[in-house]
Amino acid sequence: MSRIAVPLAQPCPLAAFAPHAGDPFALLLDSAAEPHGRGRYSYLCLSPKVVLTESRGAFQALAGLLPRLEPLPDLPPFQGGLAGYLGYDLGREVERLPTHQPDDLGLPPLAMGLFECIAAWDHAQGRAWVIGPAEQARALAATLEAAPPLPALDWSATARFRAEQDPAAYRAALARVIAYIHGGDIFQANLSQRFQAPLPAGLSPFMLYRRLRHCSPAPFAACLALGKSLALLSASPERFLAVDGGGGVETRPIKGTRPRGATPAEDDALAADLAASAKDRAENLMIVDLMRNDLARVCRPGSVRVPELFTVERFSTVHHLVSAVTGQLAEGAGPVDLLRACFPGGSITGAPKVRAMEIIAELEPLRRGPVFGSIAWIGGDGRMDSNIAIRTLTVARGRVTARAGGGIVAESDPQAEYEETLVKARAMIASLEGPS
């Protein structure tokens, strides 16, 4: 199949996506921060050839769907292939886990589309292209260039989030995790709570995404239109797994959080407190070790390294403690093998992973669904990038739901951990309720 790259004279991925934001399956993988770093590229994917939603044998099916494409030079890394989400509950395809939690959202455990033609933006260069078969690429470029200007951000329709567990019940669940740790079951578990609100009349999921993006620009943001008033809206700061053109792998787990300060001095003090925190460093190191072990399943022996440990990174509403783990895929291993070996991400499970997931299933009253899984693209040339779907809103059944949690360790204080979830949820709440 002959493929070309058509230069695209549409500077704004949001404007290009807007006319298609209600399509049955349309994706904007939106780098809303760091134009010269991890947020360099954005991608728009429309009209998939097929969408995989069946979880049984999902990883094998994904590998079978992935086309073989020769990359075109000097272009963004994703040039066609698979894109969509892998929900947290897809972990049941990897490990035997309890299934008693109800699923009140009813979304499929994954939704990955096969895209032969995509649009790609390089924000560092200020350039864009449509990449794909010649006829399709020219037609899509003409469509995207005809998009009208983006309307102004609209804050008129709002609603109030409410926590689905009262604070005492959530703190009791946190205390139960700490008891499991003292009992020797686990070293750490990521326990979360969920917030929900009605979707206000007149507020489209895309406008809600734009508001979330405004409140919390993030390098691994995404807007997934899954059908009428059905969407996944992400402002994730966290890379899950990336694979480059030579089979090099990187994961960047986040563990450790502080709010941003009201003044530069307060902001610096909070960052310094996070950097010096023995509790947060221990929490981060546990997940680094877990990810080292996960990567080692599919990487060349001796290739797994930790080039970056305990780096404080500043985002719009929080400071995070971030580390990097790298490796080199073994001969014959590909990006889908890597996903299966590491899924779901250790930063939103705990360690040891399987026992932590069992405890999460016991203590969280509802299934997590797409949230805390991953939003990903997998290229036909073997490259991949993916996020951990944190700071992510789900729009389904006339409701907006948000989930926030944190890593619980032996030194955790239930009240402090409860308050940390509110810090992490702040931008998601503001996107619906309006900025304070």
N, C-alpha and C positions, 0 to 999 in steps of 0.2 A: 504494500500500500504506500503510494507516494504521499509524503507529508511536506507541508511548507509552513513558514512563519510569515504571517501578514502583519506589518506594522499597524498598530492601533492608535488612532488619534483621539483617544478617550482617556483623559488623565485621571479620572476618578472611578475607582472600582465600585464605590457605593452608588454612584449615578448609573453606572452600567448595569448593576444588579437590580436596581429599584423596580424596573418594569416587570421583572421576572420573580419578584420576592413572594408571589403567591402561587408560583408553579408547583406542580405535584412533587418535584424533586429537583431543587436548585440549590447550589452551594456557593457561598462566598467565603473563601479561606483568606482572612483579612488581617494582614499585618498592620495593626493600628499603632505601633510604636517601634522605636529602634530602626529607622530606615537604613542605617549602616551596620546593623548587627543582625540578631536573629529574626528581626522583623523586616527583612529586606524585600521579600516577595509576597505578592497577593495573587490569588487565583480565583477565577470564576468558572463554574462548571454547570452547564445546562444540558437538558435532553439526554439523559443517559441511555445507552443502548440496552442495558438491563440493570435491575437493582436487586441485589441479594439481601433478603431479610430472614431467611431460614437459618436458625442457629445450629441445627444438627449438622455436624461435619463442616462448620462454617470456615475454619481455617483452610481445610483442604479445598473447599469450593473457591475461596478467594484466590488461592494459588493457581487453580485451574482456569479462572477467569482472566488472570493477569496477562495482557498481551505482551509480545516481545517487540520492543521498539528500539530503533537505533537513535540515540539522542542527536538533535541538531545542535551545532556548536554555538557558543556565545549567547545562549538564551537561559532563562530561568530553569531551575532543575526539574520541575514538574512539567512534562510535556504531553500528558495523556496517560490514562490508566485508571486506577480505582480511587474513589474518594467518598467520604461519608463518615459515619460514626460506628464505633464498636462500643456497645453499652457495658457498664460494669458487670451486669448479670451474665454476660457472655463467658465470664470466668467459670461458670458452671459447666462449660464445655471442656474446660481444662482440668478442673478439680471436682471431686465429689463433695458437694456442699448441701447444707439444709435448704429445703424449698418451702418452708412453712410461711415465710413472709408474703403477705398479699401484694399484688401489683395493681395499684389503682389508676395508673396512667395508660396501660395497655399498648405501649409502643413496642415495636419489635426489638429484640435484643441487639440487632445490628441493622444498619441500612447503608450498604456500600454500592455505589453506582459505578458502572463502567463508562468512561467518557473518552471518546475518540478525538474530540475537539475541545480545547479549553482556551480561555484568555489568561494571560499572565502579565503581571506588572513587576518591574524592577524599580523599586522606589529610590534606590541609591543613584541609579542612572536617570530616573525620570522618564523611562521608556516602557512601552507595552506592546504586546503582540497577541495575535490569535494563532494558535499552533494546532495543526491537524491536517486531514485530507484537504486538498486544494479547494474543491468546490464548497465544502462545509466551512472551511476557515474564512473564505472570502464572504460568504453569506453571514456568518456570525459577526465578523468585523463590521459589516455594513449595519447590522442590527444594533450592535452596541454603540456605534458612533452616532446613531440616530436617537439615542436616549435623551430625554429632556433634562434640563438642569434639575438638580436635587432640591426638593422643597426645603423650606426652613425647618429646623428641629421644632417639634410641637410637644409642649408639656401640658396641654390642656386636659387630657384624660389621665386621671390618676386613680390609684386604689391603695389600700393599706394591706401590707403583709401581716400575717399572724403566725407565730410559732405553733407547730402542731403538737409539741410537747410542752407542758408547763416547765418552768425553770427547775423546780424541785425534782421532777421526774427525770429530766435530762442529767442533772447533777448526780442523781442516784445511779443512772446507767454509767456515768463516768466513774463513780466510786466502785462499781462492779468490775469495770475494766482494770482498775488499779488493784483490786483484790485478786483478779486472775493473774496479774503480773507478780504480785507477792507470793501467789501459790505456785509459781513456776510454769504456768501454761504458756506465757508469751513474754516478750520483752517490750512490745509496743503494739498498740492498735489504734487505728484512725476511726474514731467514733464521730458521727455527724448528726445534726438535727435538720429538719426540713421546715421551710416557711412556705405559706401559700396565700394567694389572693385571687379574687376574680379578675379575669381579663376585662378591662373597662370597654364599654361600647365605644366604637370609633377608634380604638387604638390597635393598629396593625402590629403583628409580630416584628415586621421590619422596622417600624418606627420605634418600637421598644428596644430593638437591637441598637439602633442609632443612639438612643438615650444611654444605654449601657456602655456603648463605646465612648460616648462623651464623658461619662462618669469615671470610666476605667479603661483608658486605651491600653492595649496589651499586644505583645508580639505574636501570640498564638490565638487571636480572636477568630470567631467564625459565626456565620449566620447560615443555618440549614433550614430551608423551607421544605417541609415534609408533606404539605397538603394544606387545605383550607384551615386557617387558624390552628395550624400544627407546626411547631418549629422548635429548634434547639439554638439558643443564642449564647455565645460563649465569649468571655473576656479573660481567657486563661493566660497566665504568665508563664506556664510551666511546659517545657518540652518533655515529652515522654521518650520517644525513640526517633532517632534520625539515622539514615544510612546514606553515605555519599557515593559518588560514582565508582570509587575503588573498593567498596565494601567496608569502609570505615564506619563505625557505630559510635553514637554519642547518646547518653541519657543525662538529664540534668534535674535530679530530684530536689524538691523544695521541702525543707522541714525547718521550722522556726519563723516566727512572725512577730512584728511589732507594728503599731500604727504609725503613720506619718505625724510629725510634730506640727504644732500651730506656728512655730517660728523656726528659723534656721538653726538656732542654738538647741531648741528642744528636739528638732529633727535629728541633728547630729548625736545628741545624747541618747536618743532611742536606738539609733543605729549602732552606737558603741555598746549599749547594753546588750543588744542582740548578739553582737560579735563576741562578747565576753561571757555569754551565758553558758555555763557548763551543762545545764539541763538541755538547752536547745542544740548544742553541739553533739551531745550524746544521742539525742533523738535523730539528728541528721546522719550521724555516723552509722547508726543501725540500718537505716535505709540504704546508705551507700554500700554497706556490706551485702545487703540483700540483693541490690541491683548488680553488684559484682558477680555474685553467684548466678543470677539469672542470665546475665550476658555470657558467662562462661559456658553455659549449655550449648551455645551455637557459635561461639567465637573460637579462634585459633588458640590452642594452649599457650599461656604466657602472654597473650596480647592484651588482656584486660588491665587497664591502668586507671588511676584517679589523679588526673592532672590538676584538678581544682577542688579544694576542700574548704568549706565554711566561708564562702564569699557572701558578703552582704550586698544584695541588689535592691535598688529603690524603684518602686512602682508608684502609681498615682495615689493610692490610698494606704499602702503598706510597705514595710521593709520585709524582705525574705532572706533567709539563710539558704544558699544554693551551693551544691557541689556538682561536679561533672565526673562521669565514668565513661571511659571509651574502650573500644576493642576493635578487632578485625574479624569479620565473618569468616567462618571456616569454609573450606572448599565445599561447594554444593549447597550451602545454606543461603537463603534469601531473606528478604524483608518479612515475608509472612511467617517464616520459621522463627524469626526474632520476636515478632509480635506474640506468637503462641508461647514462646519460652518465657516471656516477661509479663504476660497479661493475667490480671490487671496490674497496673503500676504499684510498686511497693509503697510509694509515698501516700497512697490512699487506702492501703490495707493495713500493714504493720508487719511485725516479724516475731516468730516465723509466719510466713504468709498464710498458709492454709488454716492454721489454728486461729490466727487473727481474723480471717474471713468468717470462720465458724462463729466466733464471738460477736462479730458485727451482725451476722444474721440473727443471732439470739437477741441482741439488745436494741437494734434499730427496728422500729415497728413496721416499716414499709420497705419494699425493694427500692434500690437506688435507680434502676432504669438506665437511661443513657448517661446520666450524670455520674462523674467519677470514672467513666470509661475513657475513651479516647476519640478525638476527631482527627482524621488522618488522610493523607494522600499517599498512594503507592504507585510509583512510576513504572512504566513498562520496560525501563532500562535497569531496574533494580534499586533505584534510589527511593527514599521515603522520608517523610517528616510527619510528626504527630504530636498532639498535645495530651496532657491530662485534663479532662473536661471538668476542671474546677471553675468557680466563678461563672457558672453556667445556668441559665434559665431554661426551663422547659415550658412550652406553651401547649397545652392539650386539654381537651374536654372543658373548654371555657375557663380554664384556670392557668395561673402562672405559678410555678413552683421553683424554689431556690433551696439549695442545700449547702451547708458549710460545716466543717469539722476540723479536727486537729489530731495530731499524734499524741497519744496518752502514754506516758512512761511512769515508772515507779515514783518519781518525784513530783508528778503532776498534782496540782491543786484543782479540784472540781470547779470551784467558782472562777478561778483564773482561766481555765479551759473553756468554760461557758462563755466568758466575756470575749475570748479570742474568736469564737465563732461569730459573734456579733461584729467584730472588726472586719473579718473576712467577708461577711455578708453586706457590709455597708454600701458598696457601690451597686450591688444587685437591688437592694432595697430602695436606694435613691433613684434608680432608673424607673421604678414604677410609682413611687410615692412623690417624686419630685425632689430636687436638691433643696436642702435646708438652708 
